[in-house]
Amino acid sequence: MAIEKIACVTEQGALSGVATREEVHRQGLWHETFHCWIVSREQGRTLIHLQLRSQDKADFPGLFDITAAGHIAAHESMRDGVREIEEELGLALSFEQLAQLGVVHDEIVLPGFTDRERAFLHLYEGMQVDLEDYRLQPGEVSGMVAVEFLAFFELCMKQTEAIDVRGFIETTEGRQPFHQKIGLADFVPHQLTYWQQVAIRIRRKLMDD
């Protein structure tokens, strides 16, 4: 298998070199990533979709995260990041269908692992996207849930401690319903400023529509 090479950048986005994913995270090098959030409408409610990372993932297994996201290889452009949506969720979209919400700096610093991202945020308003339509990538995503966007916003802004999510998880017996209250401790430990910028920018876009 070819070793994935990622373009490294400065904190301001200037190209500074190329490194492997392992080197990027071991050395804490800034790099650019594709983040796509999906929202849908159901009976007058706006829902935001969250993925549950597989227990087989090397990083942050079993935690909730961005609807779909991924690294951009050194030979790719940000437009190529749209492939992550189909790879992870089985949903084929074009880059033109996504609203661009700008760049947010996101740092996760743990022993032996430092992830410094210039995260390019995108939003897909799939009015009729149903969780059951997703076809998840084995070993990467083990479930999908939806939550009312207002509740998600309040969680990100620290106005509430837990939110009610519903969806499904993949098991050896097939898909099983999932219903639980979760808090920020159940999410990948992105910086609080990341979560807040995501919530603010999505709300602004939804209000403009």
Order of alpha helices (4+ residues) and beta strands (2+ residues): beta-beta-alpha-beta-beta-beta-beta-alpha-beta-beta-beta-alpha-beta-beta-alpha
